[in-house]
Amino acid sequence: MNKAQLIEAIANDVDITKAAAAACVDAFINNVTKVLKKKGEVRLVGFGTFATAKRKATTGRNPQTGEAIKIPASVQPKFKPGKALKEALN
């Protein structure tokens, strides 16, 4: 499912326009992004938790040349599924 399909599904489920559903999806994405930028987390009970994790700098290899390269430290987004989501899938 892509973003357009998600918007259409939400619009049909809640009986709102696609434009309103698109605004809701965009607002959700923007707000989760803002919280993660501030190193916070978003917990949706039963669904899961969006958080960040620090990744240390490492040394890697260029697969074409075999040359060693430095991979800088970074902050990665993480998602941990909640119990209800896990149970729904199994």
PyMOL Python script that loads the backbone (N, CA, C, O; Angstrom):
from pymol import cmd

cmd.read_pdbstr("""\
ATOM      1  N   MET A   1       0.853  -1.172   0.000  1.00  0.00           N
ATOM      2  CA  MET A   1       0.000   0.000   0.000  1.00  0.00           C
ATOM      3  C   MET A   1       0.898   1.233   0.000  1.00  0.00           C
ATOM      4  O   MET A   1       1.817   1.343   0.812  1.00  0.00           O
ATOM      5  N   ASN A   2       0.626   2.151  -0.909  1.00  0.00           N
ATOM      6  CA  ASN A   2       1.391   3.397  -0.930  1.00  0.00           C
ATOM      7  C   ASN A   2       0.577   4.508  -0.259  1.00  0.00           C
ATOM      8  O   ASN A   2      -0.537   4.273   0.209  1.00  0.00           O
ATOM      9  N   LYS A   3       1.135   5.702  -0.216  1.00  0.00           N
ATOM     10  CA  LYS A   3       0.490   6.813   0.487  1.00  0.00           C
ATOM     11  C   LYS A   3      -0.880   7.141  -0.109  1.00  0.00           C
ATOM     12  O   LYS A   3      -1.831   7.375   0.637  1.00  0.00           O
ATOM     13  N   ALA A   4      -0.996   7.162  -1.436  1.00  0.00           N
ATOM     14  CA  ALA A   4      -2.272   7.487  -2.074  1.00  0.00           C
ATOM     15  C   ALA A   4      -3.339   6.444  -1.725  1.00  0.00           C
ATOM     16  O   ALA A   4      -4.497   6.787  -1.485  1.00  0.00           O
ATOM     17  N   GLN A   5      -2.941   5.176  -1.700  1.00  0.00           N
ATOM     18  CA  GLN A   5      -3.886   4.121  -1.343  1.00  0.00           C
ATOM     19  C   GLN A   5      -4.299   4.217   0.120  1.00  0.00           C
ATOM     20  O   GLN A   5      -5.456   3.965   0.457  1.00  0.00           O
ATOM     21  N   LEU A   6      -3.364   4.578   0.985  1.00  0.00           N
ATOM     22  CA  LEU A   6      -3.677   4.770   2.402  1.00  0.00           C
ATOM     23  C   LEU A   6      -4.670   5.906   2.580  1.00  0.00           C
ATOM     24  O   LEU A   6      -5.635   5.781   3.334  1.00  0.00           O
ATOM     25  N   ILE A   7      -4.435   7.016   1.888  1.00  0.00           N
ATOM     26  CA  ILE A   7      -5.341   8.166   1.968  1.00  0.00           C
ATOM     27  C   ILE A   7      -6.739   7.777   1.507  1.00  0.00           C
ATOM     28  O   ILE A   7      -7.728   8.144   2.142  1.00  0.00           O
ATOM     29  N   GLU A   8      -6.824   7.042   0.415  1.00  0.00           N
ATOM     30  CA  GLU A   8      -8.124   6.612  -0.097  1.00  0.00           C
ATOM     31  C   GLU A   8      -8.823   5.679   0.896  1.00  0.00           C
ATOM     32  O   GLU A   8     -10.030   5.801   1.106  1.00  0.00           O
ATOM     33  N   ALA A   9      -8.093   4.761   1.502  1.00  0.00           N
ATOM     34  CA  ALA A   9      -8.679   3.837   2.474  1.00  0.00           C
ATOM     35  C   ALA A   9      -9.195   4.576   3.701  1.00  0.00           C
ATOM     36  O   ALA A   9     -10.276   4.268   4.203  1.00  0.00           O
ATOM     37  N   ILE A  10      -8.425   5.555   4.188  1.00  0.00           N
ATOM     38  CA  ILE A  10      -8.858   6.337   5.349  1.00  0.00           C
ATOM     39  C   ILE A  10     -10.092   7.152   4.998  1.00  0.00           C
ATOM     40  O   ILE A  10     -11.038   7.211   5.783  1.00  0.00           O
ATOM     41  N   ALA A  11     -10.093   7.776   3.835  1.00  0.00           N
ATOM     42  CA  ALA A  11     -11.246   8.572   3.403  1.00  0.00           C
ATOM     43  C   ALA A  11     -12.504   7.705   3.343  1.00  0.00           C
ATOM     44  O   ALA A  11     -13.576   8.148   3.757  1.00  0.00           O
ATOM     45  N   ASN A  12     -12.388   6.489   2.838  1.00  0.00           N
ATOM     46  CA  ASN A  12     -13.545   5.591   2.755  1.00  0.00           C
ATOM     47  C   ASN A  12     -13.983   5.103   4.128  1.00  0.00           C
ATOM     48  O   ASN A  12     -15.182   5.037   4.401  1.00  0.00           O
ATOM     49  N   ASP A  13     -13.031   4.758   5.002  1.00  0.00           N
ATOM     50  CA  ASP A  13     -13.361   4.238   6.333  1.00  0.00           C
ATOM     51  C   ASP A  13     -14.047   5.275   7.216  1.00  0.00           C
ATOM     52  O   ASP A  13     -14.965   4.951   7.969  1.00  0.00           O
ATOM     53  N   VAL A  14     -13.596   6.523   7.119  1.00  0.00           N
ATOM     54  CA  VAL A  14     -14.097   7.569   8.006  1.00  0.00           C
ATOM     55  C   VAL A  14     -15.156   8.434   7.327  1.00  0.00           C
ATOM     56  O   VAL A  14     -15.753   9.305   7.960  1.00  0.00           O
ATOM     57  N   ASP A  15     -15.382   8.191   6.046  1.00  0.00           N
ATOM     58  CA  ASP A  15     -16.367   8.939   5.258  1.00  0.00           C
ATOM     59  C   ASP A  15     -16.050  10.437   5.229  1.00  0.00           C
ATOM     60  O   ASP A  15     -16.892  11.278   5.545  1.00  0.00           O
ATOM     61  N   ILE A  16     -14.798  10.743   4.837  1.00  0.00           N
ATOM     62  CA  ILE A  16     -14.368  12.126   4.634  1.00  0.00           C
ATOM     63  C   ILE A  16     -13.779  12.230   3.231  1.00  0.00           C
ATOM     64  O   ILE A  16     -13.588  11.224   2.547  1.00  0.00           O
ATOM     65  N   THR A  17     -13.496  13.454   2.817  1.00  0.00           N
ATOM     66  CA  THR A  17     -12.921  13.645   1.483  1.00  0.00           C
ATOM     67  C   THR A  17     -11.467  13.178   1.470  1.00  0.00           C
ATOM     68  O   THR A  17     -10.816  13.082   2.510  1.00  0.00           O
ATOM     69  N   LYS A  18     -10.981  12.893   0.271  1.00  0.00           N
ATOM     70  CA  LYS A  18      -9.579  12.495   0.134  1.00  0.00           C
ATOM     71  C   LYS A  18      -8.651  13.626   0.558  1.00  0.00           C
ATOM     72  O   LYS A  18      -7.578  13.384   1.112  1.00  0.00           O
ATOM     73  N   ALA A  19      -9.068  14.861   0.294  1.00  0.00           N
ATOM     74  CA  ALA A  19      -8.244  16.011   0.682  1.00  0.00           C
ATOM     75  C   ALA A  19      -8.104  16.085   2.201  1.00  0.00           C
ATOM     76  O   ALA A  19      -7.017  16.354   2.711  1.00  0.00           O
ATOM     77  N   ALA A  20      -9.199  15.848   2.924  1.00  0.00           N
ATOM     78  CA  ALA A  20      -9.150  15.874   4.386  1.00  0.00           C
ATOM     79  C   ALA A  20      -8.304  14.720   4.915  1.00  0.00           C
ATOM     80  O   ALA A  20      -7.532  14.892   5.857  1.00  0.00           O
ATOM     81  N   ALA A  21      -8.452  13.548   4.307  1.00  0.00           N
ATOM     82  CA  ALA A  21      -7.653  12.399   4.718  1.00  0.00           C
ATOM     83  C   ALA A  21      -6.173  12.644   4.439  1.00  0.00           C
ATOM     84  O   ALA A  21      -5.319  12.278   5.247  1.00  0.00           O
ATOM     85  N   ALA A  22      -5.868  13.259   3.305  1.00  0.00           N
ATOM     86  CA  ALA A  22      -4.478  13.576   2.964  1.00  0.00           C
ATOM     87  C   ALA A  22      -3.892  14.556   3.977  1.00  0.00           C
ATOM     88  O   ALA A  22      -2.735  14.422   4.377  1.00  0.00           O
ATOM     89  N   ALA A  23      -4.685  15.534   4.388  1.00  0.00           N
ATOM     90  CA  ALA A  23      -4.227  16.499   5.386  1.00  0.00           C
ATOM     91  C   ALA A  23      -3.936  15.800   6.708  1.00  0.00           C
ATOM     92  O   ALA A  23      -2.966  16.144   7.384  1.00  0.00           O
ATOM     93  N   CYS A  24      -4.757  14.827   7.087  1.00  0.00           N
ATOM     94  CA  CYS A  24      -4.544  14.083   8.328  1.00  0.00           C
ATOM     95  C   CYS A  24      -3.271  13.245   8.255  1.00  0.00           C
ATOM     96  O   CYS A  24      -2.474  13.243   9.193  1.00  0.00           O
ATOM     97  N   VAL A  25      -3.078  12.541   7.157  1.00  0.00           N
ATOM     98  CA  VAL A  25      -1.876  11.710   6.991  1.00  0.00           C
ATOM     99  C   VAL A  25      -0.629  12.590   6.996  1.00  0.00           C
ATOM    100  O   VAL A  25       0.363  12.253   7.642  1.00  0.00           O
ATOM    101  N   ASP A  26      -0.671  13.708   6.288  1.00  0.00           N
ATOM    102  CA  ASP A  26       0.482  14.625   6.253  1.00  0.00           C
ATOM    103  C   ASP A  26       0.766  15.198   7.634  1.00  0.00           C
ATOM    104  O   ASP A  26       1.927  15.325   8.025  1.00  0.00           O
ATOM    105  N   ALA A  27      -0.291  15.548   8.384  1.00  0.00           N
ATOM    106  CA  ALA A  27      -0.120  16.086   9.733  1.00  0.00           C
ATOM    107  C   ALA A  27       0.516  15.036  10.645  1.00  0.00           C
ATOM    108  O   ALA A  27       1.395  15.357  11.445  1.00  0.00           O
ATOM    109  N   PHE A  28       0.077  13.794  10.525  1.00  0.00           N
ATOM    110  CA  PHE A  28       0.652  12.714  11.331  1.00  0.00           C
ATOM    111  C   PHE A  28       2.147  12.561  11.034  1.00  0.00           C
ATOM    112  O   PHE A  28       2.969  12.509  11.949  1.00  0.00           O
ATOM    113  N   ILE A  29       2.482  12.493   9.765  1.00  0.00           N
ATOM    114  CA  ILE A  29       3.881  12.331   9.370  1.00  0.00           C
ATOM    115  C   ILE A  29       4.726  13.505   9.855  1.00  0.00           C
ATOM    116  O   ILE A  29       5.816  13.310  10.393  1.00  0.00           O
ATOM    117  N   ASN A  30       4.224  14.721   9.664  1.00  0.00           N
ATOM    118  CA  ASN A  30       4.966  15.916  10.086  1.00  0.00           C
ATOM    119  C   ASN A  30       5.185  15.950  11.594  1.00  0.00           C
ATOM    120  O   ASN A  30       6.269  16.304  12.057  1.00  0.00           O
ATOM    121  N   ASN A  31       4.156  15.583  12.363  1.00  0.00           N
ATOM    122  CA  ASN A  31       4.285  15.628  13.818  1.00  0.00           C
ATOM    123  C   ASN A  31       5.217  14.536  14.341  1.00  0.00           C
ATOM    124  O   ASN A  31       5.978  14.781  15.277  1.00  0.00           O
ATOM    125  N   VAL A  32       5.175  13.352  13.764  1.00  0.00           N
ATOM    126  CA  VAL A  32       6.100  12.296  14.172  1.00  0.00           C
ATOM    127  C   VAL A  32       7.529  12.729  13.849  1.00  0.00           C
ATOM    128  O   VAL A  32       8.433  12.525  14.659  1.00  0.00           O
ATOM    129  N   THR A  33       7.739  13.319  12.686  1.00  0.00           N
ATOM    130  CA  THR A  33       9.064  13.793  12.287  1.00  0.00           C
ATOM    131  C   THR A  33       9.582  14.852  13.249  1.00  0.00           C
ATOM    132  O   THR A  33      10.747  14.805  13.646  1.00  0.00           O
ATOM    133  N   LYS A  34       8.736  15.810  13.630  1.00  0.00           N
ATOM    134  CA  LYS A  34       9.145  16.864  14.573  1.00  0.00           C
ATOM    135  C   LYS A  34       9.591  16.275  15.903  1.00  0.00           C
ATOM    136  O   LYS A  34      10.614  16.682  16.452  1.00  0.00           O
ATOM    137  N   VAL A  35       8.826  15.316  16.423  1.00  0.00           N
ATOM    138  CA  VAL A  35       9.164  14.704  17.704  1.00  0.00           C
ATOM    139  C   VAL A  35      10.476  13.935  17.603  1.00  0.00           C
ATOM    140  O   VAL A  35      11.315  14.021  18.499  1.00  0.00           O
ATOM    141  N   LEU A  36      10.657  13.192  16.529  1.00  0.00           N
ATOM    142  CA  LEU A  36      11.889  12.418  16.366  1.00  0.00           C
ATOM    143  C   LEU A  36      13.106  13.319  16.189  1.00  0.00           C
ATOM    144  O   LEU A  36      14.198  12.973  16.642  1.00  0.00           O
ATOM    145  N   LYS A  37      12.937  14.465  15.541  1.00  0.00           N
ATOM    146  CA  LYS A  37      14.050  15.406  15.393  1.00  0.00           C
ATOM    147  C   LYS A  37      14.521  15.912  16.750  1.00  0.00           C
ATOM    148  O   LYS A  37      15.697  16.229  16.926  1.00  0.00           O
ATOM    149  N   LYS A  38      13.596  15.988  17.713  1.00  0.00           N
ATOM    150  CA  LYS A  38      13.932  16.457  19.062  1.00  0.00           C
ATOM    151  C   LYS A  38      14.363  15.308  19.962  1.00  0.00           C
ATOM    152  O   LYS A  38      14.442  15.467  21.180  1.00  0.00           O
ATOM    153  N   LYS A  39      14.646  14.143  19.362  1.00  0.00           N
ATOM    154  CA  LYS A  39      15.088  12.938  20.073  1.00  0.00           C
ATOM    155  C   LYS A  39      14.003  12.379  20.991  1.00  0.00           C
ATOM    156  O   LYS A  39      14.311  11.659  21.942  1.00  0.00           O
ATOM    157  N   GLY A  40      12.742  12.699  20.720  1.00  0.00           N
ATOM    158  CA  GLY A  40      11.625  12.162  21.489  1.00  0.00           C
ATOM    159  C   GLY A  40      11.120  10.871  20.882  1.00  0.00           C
ATOM    160  O   GLY A  40      11.732  10.320  19.967  1.00  0.00           O
ATOM    161  N   GLU A  41      10.002  10.392  21.396  1.00  0.00           N
ATOM    162  CA  GLU A  41       9.389   9.199  20.845  1.00  0.00           C
ATOM    163  C   GLU A  41       7.879   9.363  20.822  1.00  0.00           C
ATOM    164  O   GLU A  41       7.311  10.119  21.610  1.00  0.00           O
ATOM    165  N   VAL A  42       7.236   8.645  19.908  1.00  0.00           N
ATOM    166  CA  VAL A  42       5.784   8.676  19.767  1.00  0.00           C
ATOM    167  C   VAL A  42       5.277   7.271  20.064  1.00  0.00           C
ATOM    168  O   VAL A  42       5.597   6.323  19.348  1.00  0.00           O
ATOM    169  N   ARG A  43       4.476   7.143  21.135  1.00  0.00           N
ATOM    170  CA  ARG A  43       3.928   5.843  21.524  1.00  0.00           C
ATOM    171  C   ARG A  43       2.457   5.785  21.178  1.00  0.00           C
ATOM    172  O   ARG A  43       1.668   6.613  21.635  1.00  0.00           O
ATOM    173  N   LEU A  44       2.092   4.816  20.380  1.00  0.00           N
ATOM    174  CA  LEU A  44       0.700   4.561  20.042  1.00  0.00           C
ATOM    175  C   LEU A  44       0.365   3.204  20.644  1.00  0.00           C
ATOM    176  O   LEU A  44       0.691   2.167  20.067  1.00  0.00           O
ATOM    177  N   VAL A  45      -0.286   3.212  21.801  1.00  0.00           N
ATOM    178  CA  VAL A  45      -0.551   1.989  22.548  1.00  0.00           C
ATOM    179  C   VAL A  45      -1.264   0.980  21.659  1.00  0.00           C
ATOM    180  O   VAL A  45      -2.269   1.293  21.021  1.00  0.00           O
ATOM    181  N   GLY A  46      -0.737  -0.218  21.629  1.00  0.00           N
ATOM    182  CA  GLY A  46      -1.296  -1.281  20.824  1.00  0.00           C
ATOM    183  C   GLY A  46      -0.742  -1.332  19.412  1.00  0.00           C
ATOM    184  O   GLY A  46      -0.735  -2.396  18.793  1.00  0.00           O
ATOM    185  N   PHE A  47      -0.279  -0.208  18.891  1.00  0.00           N
ATOM    186  CA  PHE A  47       0.257  -0.171  17.531  1.00  0.00           C
ATOM    187  C   PHE A  47       1.773  -0.255  17.543  1.00  0.00           C
ATOM    188  O   PHE A  47       2.349  -1.142  16.913  1.00  0.00           O
ATOM    189  N   GLY A  48       2.431   0.664  18.258  1.00  0.00           N
ATOM    190  CA  GLY A  48       3.884   0.633  18.326  1.00  0.00           C
ATOM    191  C   GLY A  48       4.483   1.956  18.742  1.00  0.00           C
ATOM    192  O   GLY A  48       3.770   2.910  19.055  1.00  0.00           O
ATOM    193  N   THR A  49       5.803   2.001  18.741  1.00  0.00           N
ATOM    194  CA  THR A  49       6.547   3.173  19.172  1.00  0.00           C
ATOM    195  C   THR A  49       7.542   3.593  18.102  1.00  0.00           C
ATOM    196  O   THR A  49       8.324   2.782  17.607  1.00  0.00           O
ATOM    197  N   PHE A  50       7.498   4.872  17.755  1.00  0.00           N
ATOM    198  CA  PHE A  50       8.481   5.476  16.859  1.00  0.00           C
ATOM    199  C   PHE A  50       9.526   6.134  17.739  1.00  0.00           C
ATOM    200  O   PHE A  50       9.174   6.898  18.638  1.00  0.00           O
ATOM    201  N   ALA A  51      10.799   5.860  17.506  1.00  0.00           N
ATOM    202  CA  ALA A  51      11.876   6.431  18.304  1.00  0.00           C
ATOM    203  C   ALA A  51      13.109   6.587  17.423  1.00  0.00           C
ATOM    204  O   ALA A  51      13.080   6.270  16.234  1.00  0.00           O
ATOM    205  N   THR A  52      14.193   7.078  18.019  1.00  0.00           N
ATOM    206  CA  THR A  52      15.456   7.206  17.304  1.00  0.00           C
ATOM    207  C   THR A  52      16.535   6.421  18.038  1.00  0.00           C
ATOM    208  O   THR A  52      16.418   6.150  19.233  1.00  0.00           O
ATOM    209  N   ALA A  53      17.580   6.062  17.312  1.00  0.00           N
ATOM    210  CA  ALA A  53      18.731   5.377  17.899  1.00  0.00           C
ATOM    211  C   ALA A  53      19.991   5.942  17.264  1.00  0.00           C
ATOM    212  O   ALA A  53      20.031   6.216  16.064  1.00  0.00           O
ATOM    213  N   LYS A  54      21.019   6.113  18.089  1.00  0.00           N
ATOM    214  CA  LYS A  54      22.299   6.601  17.584  1.00  0.00           C
ATOM    215  C   LYS A  54      23.063   5.442  16.965  1.00  0.00           C
ATOM    216  O   LYS A  54      23.065   4.327  17.485  1.00  0.00           O
ATOM    217  N   ARG A  55      23.701   5.727  15.857  1.00  0.00           N
ATOM    218  CA  ARG A  55      24.530   4.739  15.175  1.00  0.00           C
ATOM    219  C   ARG A  55      25.961   5.264  15.184  1.00  0.00           C
ATOM    220  O   ARG A  55      26.223   6.378  14.732  1.00  0.00           O
ATOM    221  N   LYS A  56      26.874   4.465  15.695  1.00  0.00           N
ATOM    222  CA  LYS A  56      28.271   4.878  15.804  1.00  0.00           C
ATOM    223  C   LYS A  56      28.927   4.949  14.430  1.00  0.00           C
ATOM    224  O   LYS A  56      28.491   4.306  13.475  1.00  0.00           O
ATOM    225  N   ALA A  57      29.992   5.752  14.358  1.00  0.00           N
ATOM    226  CA  ALA A  57      30.790   5.822  13.133  1.00  0.00           C
ATOM    227  C   ALA A  57      31.527   4.493  12.962  1.00  0.00           C
ATOM    228  O   ALA A  57      32.017   3.910  13.929  1.00  0.00           O
ATOM    229  N   THR A  58      31.594   4.034  11.733  1.00  0.00           N
ATOM    230  CA  THR A  58      32.274   2.765  11.454  1.00  0.00           C
ATOM    231  C   THR A  58      33.144   2.901  10.212  1.00  0.00           C
ATOM    232  O   THR A  58      33.102   3.911   9.509  1.00  0.00           O
ATOM    233  N   THR A  59      33.919   1.877   9.963  1.00  0.00           N
ATOM    234  CA  THR A  59      34.719   1.818   8.748  1.00  0.00           C
ATOM    235  C   THR A  59      34.116   0.743   7.852  1.00  0.00           C
ATOM    236  O   THR A  59      33.875  -0.382   8.289  1.00  0.00           O
ATOM    237  N   GLY A  60      33.879   1.099   6.607  1.00  0.00           N
ATOM    238  CA  GLY A  60      33.333   0.148   5.654  1.00  0.00           C
ATOM    239  C   GLY A  60      34.270  -0.011   4.472  1.00  0.00           C
ATOM    240  O   GLY A  60      35.378   0.525   4.470  1.00  0.00           O
ATOM    241  N   ARG A  61      33.829  -0.739   3.482  1.00  0.00           N
ATOM    242  CA  ARG A  61      34.637  -0.949   2.280  1.00  0.00           C
ATOM    243  C   ARG A  61      33.809  -0.615   1.057  1.00  0.00           C
ATOM    244  O   ARG A  61      32.630  -0.960   0.973  1.00  0.00           O
ATOM    245  N   ASN A  62      34.443   0.068   0.100  1.00  0.00           N
ATOM    246  CA  ASN A  62      33.825   0.327  -1.188  1.00  0.00           C
ATOM    247  C   ASN A  62      33.816  -1.000  -1.944  1.00  0.00           C
ATOM    248  O   ASN A  62      34.882  -1.555  -2.212  1.00  0.00           O
ATOM    249  N   PRO A  63      32.624  -1.525  -2.299  1.00  0.00           N
ATOM    250  CA  PRO A  63      32.585  -2.842  -2.934  1.00  0.00           C
ATOM    251  C   PRO A  63      33.245  -2.882  -4.313  1.00  0.00           C
ATOM    252  O   PRO A  63      33.653  -3.954  -4.762  1.00  0.00           O
ATOM    253  N   GLN A  64      33.358  -1.758  -4.982  1.00  0.00           N
ATOM    254  CA  GLN A  64      33.967  -1.746  -6.318  1.00  0.00           C
ATOM    255  C   GLN A  64      35.485  -1.747  -6.254  1.00  0.00           C
ATOM    256  O   GLN A  64      36.153  -2.421  -7.038  1.00  0.00           O
ATOM    257  N   THR A  65      36.030  -0.968  -5.294  1.00  0.00           N
ATOM    258  CA  THR A  65      37.488  -0.831  -5.244  1.00  0.00           C
ATOM    259  C   THR A  65      38.125  -1.550  -4.059  1.00  0.00           C
ATOM    260  O   THR A  65      39.332  -1.792  -4.062  1.00  0.00           O
ATOM    261  N   GLY A  66      37.336  -1.891  -3.055  1.00  0.00           N
ATOM    262  CA  GLY A  66      37.882  -2.512  -1.849  1.00  0.00           C
ATOM    263  C   GLY A  66      38.513  -1.508  -0.907  1.00  0.00           C
ATOM    264  O   GLY A  66      39.042  -1.879   0.141  1.00  0.00           O
ATOM    265  N   GLU A  67      38.460  -0.227  -1.279  1.00  0.00           N
ATOM    266  CA  GLU A  67      39.050   0.828  -0.471  1.00  0.00           C
ATOM    267  C   GLU A  67      38.262   1.036   0.817  1.00  0.00           C
ATOM    268  O   GLU A  67      37.032   1.000   0.801  1.00  0.00           O
ATOM    269  N   ALA A  68      38.957   1.251   1.930  1.00  0.00           N
ATOM    270  CA  ALA A  68      38.312   1.520   3.215  1.00  0.00           C
ATOM    271  C   ALA A  68      37.715   2.930   3.195  1.00  0.00           C
ATOM    272  O   ALA A  68      38.355   3.882   2.747  1.00  0.00           O
ATOM    273  N   ILE A  69      36.488   3.046   3.684  1.00  0.00           N
ATOM    274  CA  ILE A  69      35.836   4.357   3.770  1.00  0.00           C
ATOM    275  C   ILE A  69      35.270   4.530   5.169  1.00  0.00           C
ATOM    276  O   ILE A  69      34.931   3.558   5.843  1.00  0.00           O
ATOM    277  N   LYS A  70      35.174   5.771   5.589  1.00  0.00           N
ATOM    278  CA  LYS A  70      34.608   6.076   6.900  1.00  0.00           C
ATOM    279  C   LYS A  70      33.114   6.328   6.734  1.00  0.00           C
ATOM    280  O   LYS A  70      32.697   7.124   5.892  1.00  0.00           O
ATOM    281  N   ILE A  71      32.322   5.647   7.539  1.00  0.00           N
ATOM    282  CA  ILE A  71      30.881   5.868   7.568  1.00  0.00           C
ATOM    283  C   ILE A  71      30.607   6.687   8.820  1.00  0.00           C
ATOM    284  O   ILE A  71      30.859   6.214   9.928  1.00  0.00           O
ATOM    285  N   PRO A  72      30.089   7.924   8.669  1.00  0.00           N
ATOM    286  CA  PRO A  72      29.914   8.803   9.826  1.00  0.00           C
ATOM    287  C   PRO A  72      28.797   8.332  10.763  1.00  0.00           C
ATOM    288  O   PRO A  72      27.910   7.576  10.367  1.00  0.00           O
ATOM    289  N   ALA A  73      28.864   8.792  11.996  1.00  0.00           N
ATOM    290  CA  ALA A  73      27.807   8.514  12.967  1.00  0.00           C
ATOM    291  C   ALA A  73      26.520   9.177  12.492  1.00  0.00           C
ATOM    292  O   ALA A  73      26.553  10.206  11.817  1.00  0.00           O
ATOM    293  N   SER A  74      25.389   8.578  12.848  1.00  0.00           N
ATOM    294  CA  SER A  74      24.106   9.147  12.437  1.00  0.00           C
ATOM    295  C   SER A  74      23.021   8.753  13.424  1.00  0.00           C
ATOM    296  O   SER A  74      23.220   7.912  14.300  1.00  0.00           O
ATOM    297  N   VAL A  75      21.877   9.382  13.256  1.00  0.00           N
ATOM    298  CA  VAL A  75      20.697   9.056  14.057  1.00  0.00           C
ATOM    299  C   VAL A  75      19.699   8.377  13.127  1.00  0.00           C
ATOM    300  O   VAL A  75      19.353   8.923  12.079  1.00  0.00           O
ATOM    301  N   GLN A  76      19.238   7.191  13.508  1.00  0.00           N
ATOM    302  CA  GLN A  76      18.340   6.396  12.681  1.00  0.00           C
ATOM    303  C   GLN A  76      16.942   6.339  13.291  1.00  0.00           C
ATOM    304  O   GLN A  76      16.813   6.218  14.509  1.00  0.00           O
ATOM    305  N   PRO A  77      15.894   6.423  12.474  1.00  0.00           N
ATOM    306  CA  PRO A  77      14.548   6.223  13.003  1.00  0.00           C
ATOM    307  C   PRO A  77      14.303   4.737  13.246  1.00  0.00           C
ATOM    308  O   PRO A  77      14.764   3.888  12.484  1.00  0.00           O
ATOM    309  N   LYS A  78      13.577   4.438  14.307  1.00  0.00           N
ATOM    310  CA  LYS A  78      13.263   3.050  14.642  1.00  0.00           C
ATOM    311  C   LYS A  78      11.764   2.932  14.915  1.00  0.00           C
ATOM    312  O   LYS A  78      11.129   3.882  15.373  1.00  0.00           O
ATOM    313  N   PHE A  79      11.211   1.758  14.629  1.00  0.00           N
ATOM    314  CA  PHE A  79       9.819   1.470  14.959  1.00  0.00           C
ATOM    315  C   PHE A  79       9.769   0.127  15.660  1.00  0.00           C
ATOM    316  O   PHE A  79      10.284  -0.871  15.155  1.00  0.00           O
ATOM    317  N   LYS A  80       9.139   0.108  16.838  1.00  0.00           N
ATOM    318  CA  LYS A  80       8.972  -1.132  17.585  1.00  0.00           C
ATOM    319  C   LYS A  80       7.475  -1.435  17.631  1.00  0.00           C
ATOM    320  O   LYS A  80       6.716  -0.678  18.236  1.00  0.00           O
ATOM    321  N   PRO A  81       7.044  -2.517  17.010  1.00  0.00           N
ATOM    322  CA  PRO A  81       5.611  -2.825  16.991  1.00  0.00           C
ATOM    323  C   PRO A  81       5.082  -3.151  18.384  1.00  0.00           C
ATOM    324  O   PRO A  81       5.788  -3.721  19.217  1.00  0.00           O
ATOM    325  N   GLY A  82       3.821  -2.776  18.621  1.00  0.00           N
ATOM    326  CA  GLY A  82       3.172  -3.052  19.891  1.00  0.00           C
ATOM    327  C   GLY A  82       2.578  -4.450  19.921  1.00  0.00           C
ATOM    328  O   GLY A  82       2.529  -5.145  18.907  1.00  0.00           O
ATOM    329  N   LYS A  83       2.129  -4.844  21.099  1.00  0.00           N
ATOM    330  CA  LYS A  83       1.601  -6.193  21.311  1.00  0.00           C
ATOM    331  C   LYS A  83       0.388  -6.472  20.425  1.00  0.00           C
ATOM    332  O   LYS A  83       0.308  -7.540  19.819  1.00  0.00           O
ATOM    333  N   ALA A  84      -0.547  -5.543  20.339  1.00  0.00           N
ATOM    334  CA  ALA A  84      -1.763  -5.759  19.545  1.00  0.00           C
ATOM    335  C   ALA A  84      -1.428  -5.927  18.065  1.00  0.00           C
ATOM    336  O   ALA A  84      -2.037  -6.752  17.385  1.00  0.00           O
ATOM    337  N   LEU A  85      -0.476  -5.160  17.566  1.00  0.00           N
ATOM    338  CA  LEU A  85      -0.080  -5.279  16.162  1.00  0.00           C
ATOM    339  C   LEU A  85       0.566  -6.640  15.908  1.00  0.00           C
ATOM    340  O   LEU A  85       0.268  -7.289  14.906  1.00  0.00           O
ATOM    341  N   LYS A  86       1.433  -7.067  16.796  1.00  0.00           N
ATOM    342  CA  LYS A  86       2.081  -8.366  16.663  1.00  0.00           C
ATOM    343  C   LYS A  86       1.042  -9.487  16.666  1.00  0.00           C
ATOM    344  O   LYS A  86       1.113 -10.407  15.852  1.00  0.00           O
ATOM    345  N   GLU A  87       0.080  -9.406  17.584  1.00  0.00           N
ATOM    346  CA  GLU A  87      -0.948 -10.437  17.685  1.00  0.00           C
ATOM    347  C   GLU A  87      -1.853 -10.454  16.452  1.00  0.00           C
ATOM    348  O   GLU A  87      -2.309 -11.517  16.029  1.00  0.00           O
ATOM    349  N   ALA A  88      -2.111  -9.286  15.881  1.00  0.00           N
ATOM    350  CA  ALA A  88      -2.960  -9.207  14.703  1.00  0.00           C
ATOM    351  C   ALA A  88      -2.311  -9.889  13.488  1.00  0.00           C
ATOM    352  O   ALA A  88      -3.008 -10.371  12.596  1.00  0.00           O
ATOM    353  N   LEU A  89      -0.991  -9.924  13.462  1.00  0.00           N
ATOM    354  CA  LEU A  89      -0.265 -10.510  12.347  1.00  0.00           C
ATOM    355  C   LEU A  89      -0.048 -12.013  12.499  1.00  0.00           C
ATOM    356  O   LEU A  89       0.249 -12.705  11.525  1.00  0.00           O
ATOM    357  N   ASN A  90      -0.194 -12.505  13.707  1.00  0.00           N
ATOM    358  CA  ASN A  90       0.071 -13.936  13.936  1.00  0.00           C
ATOM    359  C   ASN A  90      -1.176 -14.714  14.255  1.00  0.00           C
ATOM    360  O   ASN A  90      -1.111 -15.925  14.471  1.00  0.00           O
TER     361      ASN A  90
END
""", "prot")
cmd.dss("prot")
cmd.show_as("cartoon", "prot")
cmd.util.cbc("prot")
cmd.orient("prot")
